[in-house]
Amino acid sequence: MPAIVGIVQVINVGSSGVVHIGDVFKINPYSTSKTFAGAGSFNTGESISLYNAYSTTNTNDTDGVDQPMVLNL
């Protein structure tokens, strides 16, 4: 079914971001990444108080491919 879309204002799109407005058949990523983060990571806000006595991040990854990029055209 056709989509009727009003006014859209896009200020910023990241380097691997996707903007989807209306009908679409297929959206595929062109890149993948993996992020490792320990305790206390990705905190945002004012006056964050954080205490981590002992923290480790397990980065052992035995599989070769997490998200295959095969046939992403």
PQR file of N, CA, C, O and H, with PARSE charges and radii, in Angstrom:
ATOM      1  N   MET A   1       0.827  -1.176   0.000 -0.4000 1.5000
ATOM      2  CA  MET A   1       0.000   0.000   0.000 -0.0000 2.0000
ATOM      3  C   MET A   1       0.874   1.243   0.000  0.5500 1.7000
ATOM      4  O   MET A   1       1.838   1.297   0.764 -0.5500 1.4000
ATOM      5  N   PRO A   2       0.588   2.223  -0.804 -0.5600 1.5000
ATOM      6  CA  PRO A   2       1.399   3.441  -0.819  0.2800 2.0000
ATOM      7  C   PRO A   2       1.301   4.197   0.504  0.5500 1.7000
ATOM      8  O   PRO A   2       0.261   4.205   1.163 -0.5500 1.4000
ATOM      9  N   ALA A   3       2.385   4.814   0.863 -0.4000 1.5000
ATOM     10  CA  ALA A   3       2.424   5.602   2.092 -0.0000 2.0000
ATOM     11  C   ALA A   3       2.283   7.077   1.750  0.5500 1.7000
ATOM     12  O   ALA A   3       2.859   7.555   0.773 -0.5500 1.4000
ATOM     13  H   ALA A   3       3.230   4.807   0.328  0.4000 1.0000
ATOM     14  N   ILE A   4       1.524   7.784   2.548 -0.4000 1.5000
ATOM     15  CA  ILE A   4       1.389   9.233   2.416 -0.0000 2.0000
ATOM     16  C   ILE A   4       2.126   9.840   3.597  0.5500 1.7000
ATOM     17  O   ILE A   4       1.740   9.640   4.749 -0.5500 1.4000
ATOM     18  H   ILE A   4       1.056   7.396   3.342  0.4000 1.0000
ATOM     19  N   VAL A   5       3.184  10.578   3.309 -0.4000 1.5000
ATOM     20  CA  VAL A   5       4.054  11.120   4.344 -0.0000 2.0000
ATOM     21  C   VAL A   5       3.995  12.643   4.285  0.5500 1.7000
ATOM     22  O   VAL A   5       4.070  13.237   3.209 -0.5500 1.4000
ATOM     23  H   VAL A   5       3.497  10.740   2.374  0.4000 1.0000
ATOM     24  N   GLY A   6       3.860  13.260   5.441 -0.4000 1.5000
ATOM     25  CA  GLY A   6       3.852  14.719   5.518 -0.0000 2.0000
ATOM     26  C   GLY A   6       5.262  15.273   5.523  0.5500 1.7000
ATOM     27  O   GLY A   6       6.178  14.663   4.970 -0.5500 1.4000
ATOM     28  H   GLY A   6       3.799  12.778   6.315  0.4000 1.0000
ATOM     29  N   ILE A   7       5.436  16.412   6.137 -0.4000 1.5000
ATOM     30  CA  ILE A   7       6.728  17.086   6.196 -0.0000 2.0000
ATOM     31  C   ILE A   7       7.659  16.322   7.137  0.5500 1.7000
ATOM     32  O   ILE A   7       7.276  15.953   8.247 -0.5500 1.4000
ATOM     33  H   ILE A   7       4.692  16.907   6.586  0.4000 1.0000
ATOM     34  N   VAL A   8       8.882  16.093   6.673 -0.4000 1.5000
ATOM     35  CA  VAL A   8       9.895  15.385   7.459 -0.0000 2.0000
ATOM     36  C   VAL A   8      11.158  16.222   7.467  0.5500 1.7000
ATOM     37  O   VAL A   8      11.591  16.701   6.419 -0.5500 1.4000
ATOM     38  H   VAL A   8       9.193  16.393   5.771  0.4000 1.0000
ATOM     39  N   GLN A   9      11.755  16.404   8.636 -0.4000 1.5000
ATOM     40  CA  GLN A   9      13.021  17.129   8.745 -0.0000 2.0000
ATOM     41  C   GLN A   9      14.030  16.209   9.409  0.5500 1.7000
ATOM     42  O   GLN A   9      13.863  15.830  10.569 -0.5500 1.4000
ATOM     43  H   GLN A   9      11.403  16.015   9.488  0.4000 1.0000
ATOM     44  N   VAL A  10      15.078  15.849   8.675 -0.4000 1.5000
ATOM     45  CA  VAL A  10      16.150  15.011   9.197 -0.0000 2.0000
ATOM     46  C   VAL A  10      17.351  15.907   9.422  0.5500 1.7000
ATOM     47  O   VAL A  10      17.876  16.498   8.478 -0.5500 1.4000
ATOM     48  H   VAL A  10      15.213  16.157   7.733  0.4000 1.0000
ATOM     49  N   ILE A  11      17.787  16.011  10.663 -0.4000 1.5000
ATOM     50  CA  ILE A  11      18.903  16.885  11.007 -0.0000 2.0000
ATOM     51  C   ILE A  11      20.238  16.178  10.785  0.5500 1.7000
ATOM     52  O   ILE A  11      21.162  16.766  10.223 -0.5500 1.4000
ATOM     53  H   ILE A  11      17.361  15.531  11.430  0.4000 1.0000
ATOM     54  N   ASN A  12      20.346  14.938  11.215 -0.4000 1.5000
ATOM     55  CA  ASN A  12      21.618  14.241  11.147 -0.0000 2.0000
ATOM     56  C   ASN A  12      21.377  12.741  11.050  0.5500 1.7000
ATOM     57  O   ASN A  12      20.473  12.204  11.690 -0.5500 1.4000
ATOM     58  H   ASN A  12      19.595  14.460  11.671  0.4000 1.0000
ATOM     59  N   VAL A  13      22.195  12.071  10.242 -0.4000 1.5000
ATOM     60  CA  VAL A  13      22.168  10.612  10.135 -0.0000 2.0000
ATOM     61  C   VAL A  13      23.595  10.134  10.275  0.5500 1.7000
ATOM     62  O   VAL A  13      24.497  10.678   9.637 -0.5500 1.4000
ATOM     63  H   VAL A  13      22.929  12.507   9.723  0.4000 1.0000
ATOM     64  N   GLY A  14      23.814   9.126  11.102 -0.4000 1.5000
ATOM     65  CA  GLY A  14      25.160   8.608  11.318 -0.0000 2.0000
ATOM     66  C   GLY A  14      25.744   7.990  10.062  0.5500 1.7000
ATOM     67  O   GLY A  14      25.057   7.838   9.052 -0.5500 1.4000
ATOM     68  H   GLY A  14      23.082   8.684  11.621  0.4000 1.0000
ATOM     69  N   SER A  15      27.021   7.635  10.136 -0.4000 1.5000
ATOM     70  CA  SER A  15      27.723   7.135   8.959 -0.0000 2.0000
ATOM     71  C   SER A  15      27.151   5.819   8.441  0.5500 1.7000
ATOM     72  O   SER A  15      27.222   5.558   7.240 -0.5500 1.4000
ATOM     73  H   SER A  15      27.578   7.758  10.957  0.4000 1.0000
ATOM     74  N   SER A  16      26.594   4.997   9.298 -0.4000 1.5000
ATOM     75  CA  SER A  16      25.988   3.747   8.838 -0.0000 2.0000
ATOM     76  C   SER A  16      24.510   3.696   9.208  0.5500 1.7000
ATOM     77  O   SER A  16      23.949   2.611   9.365 -0.5500 1.4000
ATOM     78  H   SER A  16      26.536   5.209  10.274  0.4000 1.0000
ATOM     79  N   GLY A  17      23.875   4.854   9.348 -0.4000 1.5000
ATOM     80  CA  GLY A  17      22.463   4.919   9.704 -0.0000 2.0000
ATOM     81  C   GLY A  17      21.562   4.780   8.487  0.5500 1.7000
ATOM     82  O   GLY A  17      22.012   4.903   7.348 -0.5500 1.4000
ATOM     83  H   GLY A  17      24.330   5.735   9.220  0.4000 1.0000
ATOM     84  N   VAL A  18      20.294   4.523   8.742 -0.4000 1.5000
ATOM     85  CA  VAL A  18      19.310   4.364   7.680 -0.0000 2.0000
ATOM     86  C   VAL A  18      18.111   5.244   8.007  0.5500 1.7000
ATOM     87  O   VAL A  18      17.619   5.236   9.136 -0.5500 1.4000
ATOM     88  H   VAL A  18      19.929   4.423   9.667  0.4000 1.0000
ATOM     89  N   VAL A  19      17.643   5.999   7.024 -0.4000 1.5000
ATOM     90  CA  VAL A  19      16.420   6.773   7.169 -0.0000 2.0000
ATOM     91  C   VAL A  19      15.368   6.116   6.286  0.5500 1.7000
ATOM     92  O   VAL A  19      15.539   6.017   5.071 -0.5500 1.4000
ATOM     93  H   VAL A  19      18.042   6.005   6.107  0.4000 1.0000
ATOM     94  N   HIS A  20      14.294   5.673   6.897 -0.4000 1.5000
ATOM     95  CA  HIS A  20      13.243   4.958   6.166 -0.0000 2.0000
ATOM     96  C   HIS A  20      11.955   5.760   6.269  0.5500 1.7000
ATOM     97  O   HIS A  20      11.427   5.975   7.360 -0.5500 1.4000
ATOM     98  H   HIS A  20      14.156   5.753   7.884  0.4000 1.0000
ATOM     99  N   ILE A  21      11.461   6.197   5.124 -0.4000 1.5000
ATOM    100  CA  ILE A  21      10.201   6.934   5.073 -0.0000 2.0000
ATOM    101  C   ILE A  21       9.360   6.305   3.971  0.5500 1.7000
ATOM    102  O   ILE A  21       9.785   6.263   2.816 -0.5500 1.4000
ATOM    103  H   ILE A  21      11.890   6.022   4.238  0.4000 1.0000
ATOM    104  N   GLY A  22       8.201   5.829   4.303 -0.4000 1.5000
ATOM    105  CA  GLY A  22       7.319   5.245   3.298 -0.0000 2.0000
ATOM    106  C   GLY A  22       7.539   3.758   3.120  0.5500 1.7000
ATOM    107  O   GLY A  22       8.012   3.071   4.026 -0.5500 1.4000
ATOM    108  H   GLY A  22       7.855   5.863   5.241  0.4000 1.0000
ATOM    109  N   ASP A  23       7.190   3.269   1.938 -0.4000 1.5000
ATOM    110  CA  ASP A  23       7.282   1.842   1.651 -0.0000 2.0000
ATOM    111  C   ASP A  23       8.728   1.438   1.404  0.5500 1.7000
ATOM    112  O   ASP A  23       9.531   2.223   0.898 -0.5500 1.4000
ATOM    113  H   ASP A  23       6.806   3.827   1.202  0.4000 1.0000
ATOM    114  N   VAL A  24       9.047   0.199   1.770 -0.4000 1.5000
ATOM    115  CA  VAL A  24      10.390  -0.323   1.541 -0.0000 2.0000
ATOM    116  C   VAL A  24      10.306  -1.828   1.320  0.5500 1.7000
ATOM    117  O   VAL A  24       9.487  -2.514   1.932 -0.5500 1.4000
ATOM    118  H   VAL A  24       8.395  -0.438   2.181  0.4000 1.0000
ATOM    119  N   PHE A  25      11.160  -2.328   0.441 -0.4000 1.5000
ATOM    120  CA  PHE A  25      11.211  -3.769   0.197 -0.0000 2.0000
ATOM    121  C   PHE A  25      12.231  -4.435   1.085  0.5500 1.7000
ATOM    122  O   PHE A  25      11.951  -5.471   1.689 -0.5500 1.4000
ATOM    123  H   PHE A  25      11.825  -1.771  -0.056  0.4000 1.0000
ATOM    124  N   LYS A  26      13.434  -3.844   1.176 -0.4000 1.5000
ATOM    125  CA  LYS A  26      14.498  -4.472   1.950 -0.0000 2.0000
ATOM    126  C   LYS A  26      15.472  -3.407   2.437  0.5500 1.7000
ATOM    127  O   LYS A  26      15.875  -2.539   1.663 -0.5500 1.4000
ATOM    128  H   LYS A  26      13.661  -3.002   0.686  0.4000 1.0000
ATOM    129  N   ILE A  27      15.854  -3.463   3.711 -0.4000 1.5000
ATOM    130  CA  ILE A  27      16.889  -2.599   4.279 -0.0000 2.0000
ATOM    131  C   ILE A  27      17.948  -3.509   4.876  0.5500 1.7000
ATOM    132  O   ILE A  27      17.653  -4.310   5.763 -0.5500 1.4000
ATOM    133  H   ILE A  27      15.526  -4.168   4.340  0.4000 1.0000
ATOM    134  N   ASN A  28      19.177  -3.390   4.396 -0.4000 1.5000
ATOM    135  CA  ASN A  28      20.270  -4.234   4.867 -0.0000 2.0000
ATOM    136  C   ASN A  28      21.430  -3.372   5.331  0.5500 1.7000
ATOM    137  O   ASN A  28      21.681  -2.310   4.762 -0.5500 1.4000
ATOM    138  H   ASN A  28      19.416  -2.739   3.675  0.4000 1.0000
ATOM    139  N   PRO A  29      22.143  -3.823   6.365 -0.5600 1.5000
ATOM    140  CA  PRO A  29      23.337  -3.085   6.791  0.2800 2.0000
ATOM    141  C   PRO A  29      24.495  -3.313   5.821  0.5500 1.7000
ATOM    142  O   PRO A  29      24.619  -4.391   5.241 -0.5500 1.4000
ATOM    143  N   TYR A  30      25.335  -2.302   5.647 -0.4000 1.5000
ATOM    144  CA  TYR A  30      26.531  -2.434   4.831 -0.0000 2.0000
ATOM    145  C   TYR A  30      27.775  -2.619   5.682  0.5500 1.7000
ATOM    146  O   TYR A  30      28.855  -2.867   5.146 -0.5500 1.4000
ATOM    147  H   TYR A  30      25.234  -1.426   6.118  0.4000 1.0000
ATOM    148  N   SER A  31      27.648  -2.505   6.976 -0.4000 1.5000
ATOM    149  CA  SER A  31      28.788  -2.713   7.862 -0.0000 2.0000
ATOM    150  C   SER A  31      28.295  -3.263   9.194  0.5500 1.7000
ATOM    151  O   SER A  31      27.134  -3.089   9.565 -0.5500 1.4000
ATOM    152  H   SER A  31      26.770  -2.304   7.412  0.4000 1.0000
ATOM    153  N   THR A  32      29.188  -3.919   9.894 -0.4000 1.5000
ATOM    154  CA  THR A  32      28.869  -4.438  11.222 -0.0000 2.0000
ATOM    155  C   THR A  32      30.012  -4.053  12.156  0.5500 1.7000
ATOM    156  O   THR A  32      31.118  -3.742  11.714 -0.5500 1.4000
ATOM    157  H   THR A  32      30.131  -4.060   9.592  0.4000 1.0000
ATOM    158  N   SER A  33      29.724  -4.080  13.444 -0.4000 1.5000
ATOM    159  CA  SER A  33      30.759  -3.808  14.434 -0.0000 2.0000
ATOM    160  C   SER A  33      30.402  -4.523  15.723  0.5500 1.7000
ATOM    161  O   SER A  33      29.254  -4.912  15.943 -0.5500 1.4000
ATOM    162  H   SER A  33      28.825  -4.333  13.803  0.4000 1.0000
ATOM    163  N   LYS A  34      31.393  -4.685  16.559 -0.4000 1.5000
ATOM    164  CA  LYS A  34      31.190  -5.330  17.857 -0.0000 2.0000
ATOM    165  C   LYS A  34      31.754  -4.417  18.930  0.5500 1.7000
ATOM    166  O   LYS A  34      32.856  -3.889  18.778 -0.5500 1.4000
ATOM    167  H   LYS A  34      32.325  -4.369  16.381  0.4000 1.0000
ATOM    168  N   THR A  35      31.022  -4.225  19.999 -0.4000 1.5000
ATOM    169  CA  THR A  35      31.440  -3.333  21.071 -0.0000 2.0000
ATOM    170  C   THR A  35      31.570  -4.115  22.368  0.5500 1.7000
ATOM    171  O   THR A  35      30.649  -4.828  22.766 -0.5500 1.4000
ATOM    172  H   THR A  35      30.127  -4.653  20.122  0.4000 1.0000
ATOM    173  N   PHE A  36      32.697  -3.982  23.017 -0.4000 1.5000
ATOM    174  CA  PHE A  36      32.908  -4.560  24.340 -0.0000 2.0000
ATOM    175  C   PHE A  36      32.925  -3.423  25.345  0.5500 1.7000
ATOM    176  O   PHE A  36      33.604  -2.417  25.137 -0.5500 1.4000
ATOM    177  H   PHE A  36      33.446  -3.403  22.694  0.4000 1.0000
ATOM    178  N   ALA A  37      32.185  -3.575  26.431 -0.4000 1.5000
ATOM    179  CA  ALA A  37      32.141  -2.528  27.443 -0.0000 2.0000
ATOM    180  C   ALA A  37      32.026  -3.158  28.822  0.5500 1.7000
ATOM    181  O   ALA A  37      31.263  -4.104  29.018 -0.5500 1.4000
ATOM    182  H   ALA A  37      31.634  -4.392  26.601  0.4000 1.0000
ATOM    183  N   GLY A  38      32.768  -2.643  29.753 -0.4000 1.5000
ATOM    184  CA  GLY A  38      32.747  -3.155  31.113 -0.0000 2.0000
ATOM    185  C   GLY A  38      31.707  -2.457  31.972  0.5500 1.7000
ATOM    186  O   GLY A  38      30.891  -1.679  31.478 -0.5500 1.4000
ATOM    187  H   GLY A  38      33.387  -1.875  29.594  0.4000 1.0000
ATOM    188  N   ALA A  39      31.750  -2.743  33.246 -0.4000 1.5000
ATOM    189  CA  ALA A  39      30.804  -2.147  34.190 -0.0000 2.0000
ATOM    190  C   ALA A  39      30.994  -0.641  34.230  0.5500 1.7000
ATOM    191  O   ALA A  39      32.121  -0.150  34.279 -0.5500 1.4000
ATOM    192  H   ALA A  39      32.413  -3.374  33.648  0.4000 1.0000
ATOM    193  N   GLY A  40      29.892   0.083  34.209 -0.4000 1.5000
ATOM    194  CA  GLY A  40      29.938   1.532  34.270 -0.0000 2.0000
ATOM    195  C   GLY A  40      30.059   2.201  32.918  0.5500 1.7000
ATOM    196  O   GLY A  40      30.160   3.426  32.847 -0.5500 1.4000
ATOM    197  H   GLY A  40      28.976  -0.316  34.169  0.4000 1.0000
ATOM    198  N   SER A  41      30.051   1.439  31.858 -0.4000 1.5000
ATOM    199  CA  SER A  41      30.156   2.022  30.517 -0.0000 2.0000
ATOM    200  C   SER A  41      28.802   2.529  30.049  0.5500 1.7000
ATOM    201  O   SER A  41      27.759   2.088  30.532 -0.5500 1.4000
ATOM    202  H   SER A  41      29.969   0.444  31.915  0.4000 1.0000
ATOM    203  N   PHE A  42      28.828   3.446  29.117 -0.4000 1.5000
ATOM    204  CA  PHE A  42      27.643   3.992  28.474 -0.0000 2.0000
ATOM    205  C   PHE A  42      26.714   4.732  29.438  0.5500 1.7000
ATOM    206  O   PHE A  42      25.508   4.793  29.199 -0.5500 1.4000
ATOM    207  H   PHE A  42      29.675   3.804  28.724  0.4000 1.0000
ATOM    208  N   ASN A  43      27.243   5.284  30.500 -0.4000 1.5000
ATOM    209  CA  ASN A  43      26.433   6.079  31.416 -0.0000 2.0000
ATOM    210  C   ASN A  43      26.371   7.519  30.922  0.5500 1.7000
ATOM    211  O   ASN A  43      27.387   8.089  30.524 -0.5500 1.4000
ATOM    212  H   ASN A  43      28.223   5.235  30.694  0.4000 1.0000
ATOM    213  N   THR A  44      25.185   8.100  30.949 -0.4000 1.5000
ATOM    214  CA  THR A  44      25.035   9.501  30.579 -0.0000 2.0000
ATOM    215  C   THR A  44      24.216  10.204  31.654  0.5500 1.7000
ATOM    216  O   THR A  44      23.424   9.576  32.357 -0.5500 1.4000
ATOM    217  H   THR A  44      24.360   7.637  31.273  0.4000 1.0000
ATOM    218  N   GLY A  45      24.413  11.498  31.774 -0.4000 1.5000
ATOM    219  CA  GLY A  45      23.646  12.266  32.748 -0.0000 2.0000
ATOM    220  C   GLY A  45      24.540  13.135  33.593  0.5500 1.7000
ATOM    221  O   GLY A  45      25.756  13.171  33.404 -0.5500 1.4000
ATOM    222  H   GLY A  45      25.056  12.009  31.204  0.4000 1.0000
ATOM    223  N   GLU A  46      23.934  13.829  34.518 -0.4000 1.5000
ATOM    224  CA  GLU A  46      24.668  14.718  35.409 -0.0000 2.0000
ATOM    225  C   GLU A  46      24.958  14.034  36.733  0.5500 1.7000
ATOM    226  O   GLU A  46      24.137  13.262  37.226 -0.5500 1.4000
ATOM    227  H   GLU A  46      22.946  13.800  34.672  0.4000 1.0000
ATOM    228  N   SER A  47      26.090  14.304  37.298 -0.4000 1.5000
ATOM    229  CA  SER A  47      26.482  13.859  38.644 -0.0000 2.0000
ATOM    230  C   SER A  47      26.354  12.354  38.823  0.5500 1.7000
ATOM    231  O   SER A  47      25.709  11.887  39.762 -0.5500 1.4000
ATOM    232  H   SER A  47      26.758  14.931  36.897  0.4000 1.0000
ATOM    233  N   ILE A  48      26.958  11.611  37.938 -0.4000 1.5000
ATOM    234  CA  ILE A  48      26.937  10.151  38.074 -0.0000 2.0000
ATOM    235  C   ILE A  48      28.021   9.733  39.049  0.5500 1.7000
ATOM    236  O   ILE A  48      29.186  10.096  38.885 -0.5500 1.4000
ATOM    237  H   ILE A  48      27.482  11.990  37.175  0.4000 1.0000
ATOM    238  N   SER A  49      27.646   8.979  40.049 -0.4000 1.5000
ATOM    239  CA  SER A  49      28.590   8.443  41.014 -0.0000 2.0000
ATOM    240  C   SER A  49      28.646   6.935  40.809  0.5500 1.7000
ATOM    241  O   SER A  49      27.629   6.249  40.918 -0.5500 1.4000
ATOM    242  H   SER A  49      26.700   8.683  40.182  0.4000 1.0000
ATOM    243  N   LEU A  50      29.822   6.426  40.514 -0.4000 1.5000
ATOM    244  CA  LEU A  50      29.964   5.020  40.163 -0.0000 2.0000
ATOM    245  C   LEU A  50      31.161   4.438  40.881  0.5500 1.7000
ATOM    246  O   LEU A  50      32.231   5.047  40.909 -0.5500 1.4000
ATOM    247  H   LEU A  50      30.648   6.983  40.425  0.4000 1.0000
ATOM    248  N   TYR A  51      30.988   3.264  41.462 -0.4000 1.5000
ATOM    249  CA  TYR A  51      32.083   2.586  42.141 -0.0000 2.0000
ATOM    250  C   TYR A  51      32.084   1.124  41.711  0.5500 1.7000
ATOM    251  O   TYR A  51      31.145   0.376  41.986 -0.5500 1.4000
ATOM    252  H   TYR A  51      30.119   2.769  41.439  0.4000 1.0000
ATOM    253  N   ASN A  52      33.145   0.741  41.037 -0.4000 1.5000
ATOM    254  CA  ASN A  52      33.327  -0.651  40.631 -0.0000 2.0000
ATOM    255  C   ASN A  52      34.604  -1.157  41.278  0.5500 1.7000
ATOM    256  O   ASN A  52      35.704  -0.786  40.869 -0.5500 1.4000
ATOM    257  H   ASN A  52      33.907   1.348  40.813  0.4000 1.0000
ATOM    258  N   ALA A  53      34.459  -1.991  42.271 -0.4000 1.5000
ATOM    259  CA  ALA A  53      35.632  -2.488  42.992 -0.0000 2.0000
ATOM    260  C   ALA A  53      36.492  -3.358  42.086  0.5500 1.7000
ATOM    261  O   ALA A  53      37.709  -3.182  42.035 -0.5500 1.4000
ATOM    262  H   ALA A  53      33.566  -2.293  42.604  0.4000 1.0000
ATOM    263  N   TYR A  54      35.882  -4.284  41.380 -0.4000 1.5000
ATOM    264  CA  TYR A  54      36.621  -5.184  40.496 -0.0000 2.0000
ATOM    265  C   TYR A  54      35.735  -5.484  39.308  0.5500 1.7000
ATOM    266  O   TYR A  54      34.638  -6.020  39.466 -0.5500 1.4000
ATOM    267  H   TYR A  54      34.893  -4.427  41.421  0.4000 1.0000
ATOM    268  N   SER A  55      36.195  -5.147  38.135 -0.4000 1.5000
ATOM    269  CA  SER A  55      35.386  -5.335  36.944 -0.0000 2.0000
ATOM    270  C   SER A  55      36.247  -5.845  35.803  0.5500 1.7000
ATOM    271  O   SER A  55      37.319  -5.300  35.539 -0.5500 1.4000
ATOM    272  H   SER A  55      37.086  -4.711  38.007  0.4000 1.0000
ATOM    273  N   THR A  56      35.789  -6.881  35.129 -0.4000 1.5000
ATOM    274  CA  THR A  56      36.460  -7.375  33.930 -0.0000 2.0000
ATOM    275  C   THR A  56      35.427  -7.538  32.827  0.5500 1.7000
ATOM    276  O   THR A  56      34.240  -7.738  33.088 -0.5500 1.4000
ATOM    277  H   THR A  56      34.918  -7.324  35.343  0.4000 1.0000
ATOM    278  N   THR A  57      35.897  -7.448  31.604 -0.4000 1.5000
ATOM    279  CA  THR A  57      35.035  -7.654  30.460 -0.0000 2.0000
ATOM    280  C   THR A  57      35.567  -8.825  29.657  0.5500 1.7000
ATOM    281  O   THR A  57      36.709  -8.801  29.197 -0.5500 1.4000
ATOM    282  H   THR A  57      36.860  -7.285  31.393  0.4000 1.0000
ATOM    283  N   ASN A  58      34.747  -9.849  29.487 -0.4000 1.5000
ATOM    284  CA  ASN A  58      35.151 -11.035  28.751 -0.0000 2.0000
ATOM    285  C   ASN A  58      35.056 -10.740  27.262  0.5500 1.7000
ATOM    286  O   ASN A  58      33.969 -10.496  26.738 -0.5500 1.4000
ATOM    287  H   ASN A  58      33.819  -9.868  29.860  0.4000 1.0000
ATOM    288  N   THR A  59      36.201 -10.764  26.580 -0.4000 1.5000
ATOM    289  CA  THR A  59      36.205 -10.495  25.141 -0.0000 2.0000
ATOM    290  C   THR A  59      36.553 -11.731  24.339  0.5500 1.7000
ATOM    291  O   THR A  59      36.939 -11.614  23.176 -0.5500 1.4000
ATOM    292  H   THR A  59      37.084 -10.962  27.005  0.4000 1.0000
ATOM    293  N   ASN A  60      36.428 -12.910  24.922 -0.4000 1.5000
ATOM    294  CA  ASN A  60      36.684 -14.143  24.185 -0.0000 2.0000
ATOM    295  C   ASN A  60      35.493 -14.439  23.283  0.5500 1.7000
ATOM    296  O   ASN A  60      34.380 -14.655  23.762 -0.5500 1.4000
ATOM    297  H   ASN A  60      36.115 -13.005  25.867  0.4000 1.0000
ATOM    298  N   ASP A  61      35.730 -14.447  21.991 -0.4000 1.5000
ATOM    299  CA  ASP A  61      34.668 -14.696  21.020 -0.0000 2.0000
ATOM    300  C   ASP A  61      35.140 -15.806  20.096  0.5500 1.7000
ATOM    301  O   ASP A  61      36.033 -15.590  19.277 -0.5500 1.4000
ATOM    302  H   ASP A  61      36.634 -14.271  21.602  0.4000 1.0000
ATOM    303  N   THR A  62      34.562 -16.971  20.214 -0.4000 1.5000
ATOM    304  CA  THR A  62      35.052 -18.133  19.475 -0.0000 2.0000
ATOM    305  C   THR A  62      34.489 -18.243  18.067  0.5500 1.7000
ATOM    306  O   THR A  62      35.104 -18.878  17.211 -0.5500 1.4000
ATOM    307  H   THR A  62      33.837 -17.147  20.879  0.4000 1.0000
ATOM    308  N   ASP A  63      33.329 -17.638  17.806 -0.4000 1.5000
ATOM    309  CA  ASP A  63      32.797 -17.739  16.445 -0.0000 2.0000
ATOM    310  C   ASP A  63      33.501 -16.746  15.526  0.5500 1.7000
ATOM    311  O   ASP A  63      33.919 -15.670  15.954 -0.5500 1.4000
ATOM    312  H   ASP A  63      32.829 -17.122  18.501  0.4000 1.0000
ATOM    313  N   GLY A  64      33.623 -17.126  14.258 -0.4000 1.5000
ATOM    314  CA  GLY A  64      34.350 -16.289  13.308 -0.0000 2.0000
ATOM    315  C   GLY A  64      33.535 -15.129  12.787  0.5500 1.7000
ATOM    316  O   GLY A  64      34.077 -14.047  12.560 -0.5500 1.4000
ATOM    317  H   GLY A  64      33.283 -18.000  13.911  0.4000 1.0000
ATOM    318  N   VAL A  65      32.238 -15.328  12.591 -0.4000 1.5000
ATOM    319  CA  VAL A  65      31.381 -14.307  12.004 -0.0000 2.0000
ATOM    320  C   VAL A  65      30.128 -14.171  12.862  0.5500 1.7000
ATOM    321  O   VAL A  65      29.428 -15.155  13.101 -0.5500 1.4000
ATOM    322  H   VAL A  65      31.798 -16.207  12.775  0.4000 1.0000
ATOM    323  N   ASP A  66      29.844 -12.958  13.326 -0.4000 1.5000
ATOM    324  CA  ASP A  66      28.657 -12.730  14.139 -0.0000 2.0000
ATOM    325  C   ASP A  66      27.447 -12.371  13.285  0.5500 1.7000
ATOM    326  O   ASP A  66      26.351 -12.884  13.512 -0.5500 1.4000
ATOM    327  H   ASP A  66      30.413 -12.159  13.132  0.4000 1.0000
ATOM    328  N   GLN A  67      27.639 -11.504  12.318 -0.4000 1.5000
ATOM    329  CA  GLN A  67      26.560 -11.110  11.416 -0.0000 2.0000
ATOM    330  C   GLN A  67      27.111 -11.129  10.005  0.5500 1.7000
ATOM    331  O   GLN A  67      27.810 -10.198   9.604 -0.5500 1.4000
ATOM    332  H   GLN A  67      28.529 -11.087  12.133  0.4000 1.0000
ATOM    333  N   PRO A  68      26.809 -12.178   9.236 -0.5600 1.5000
ATOM    334  CA  PRO A  68      27.374 -12.255   7.883  0.2800 2.0000
ATOM    335  C   PRO A  68      26.824 -11.164   6.978  0.5500 1.7000
ATOM    336  O   PRO A  68      25.654 -10.791   7.065 -0.5500 1.4000
ATOM    337  N   MET A  69      27.688 -10.663   6.110 -0.4000 1.5000
ATOM    338  CA  MET A  69      27.309  -9.611   5.179 -0.0000 2.0000
ATOM    339  C   MET A  69      27.068 -10.173   3.775  0.5500 1.7000
ATOM    340  O   MET A  69      27.204  -9.450   2.788 -0.5500 1.4000
ATOM    341  H   MET A  69      28.639 -10.966   6.039  0.4000 1.0000
ATOM    342  N   VAL A  70      26.716 -11.448   3.682 -0.4000 1.5000
ATOM    343  CA  VAL A  70      26.522 -12.103   2.407 -0.0000 2.0000
ATOM    344  C   VAL A  70      25.216 -11.624   1.776  0.5500 1.7000
ATOM    345  O   VAL A  70      24.186 -11.567   2.448 -0.5500 1.4000
ATOM    346  H   VAL A  70      26.606 -12.036   4.484  0.4000 1.0000
ATOM    347  N   LEU A  71      25.255 -11.287   0.510 -0.4000 1.5000
ATOM    348  CA  LEU A  71      24.097 -10.887  -0.296 -0.0000 2.0000
ATOM    349  C   LEU A  71      23.445  -9.589   0.163  0.5500 1.7000
ATOM    350  O   LEU A  71      22.275  -9.361  -0.145 -0.5500 1.4000
ATOM    351  H   LEU A  71      26.091 -11.334  -0.036  0.4000 1.0000
ATOM    352  N   ASN A  72      24.157  -8.734   0.886 -0.4000 1.5000
ATOM    353  CA  ASN A  72      23.641  -7.414   1.237 -0.0000 2.0000
ATOM    354  C   ASN A  72      23.999  -6.452   0.113  0.5500 1.7000
ATOM    355  O   ASN A  72      25.104  -5.911   0.081 -0.5500 1.4000
ATOM    356  H   ASN A  72      25.107  -8.919   1.136  0.4000 1.0000
ATOM    357  N   LEU A  73      23.089  -6.245  -0.784 -0.4000 1.5000
ATOM    358  CA  LEU A  73      23.345  -5.418  -1.957 -0.0000 2.0000
ATOM    359  C   LEU A  73      22.708  -4.066  -1.803  0.5500 1.7000
ATOM    360  O   LEU A  73      22.816  -3.227  -2.697 -0.5500 1.4000
ATOM    361  H   LEU A  73      22.191  -6.685  -0.758  0.4000 1.0000
TER
END
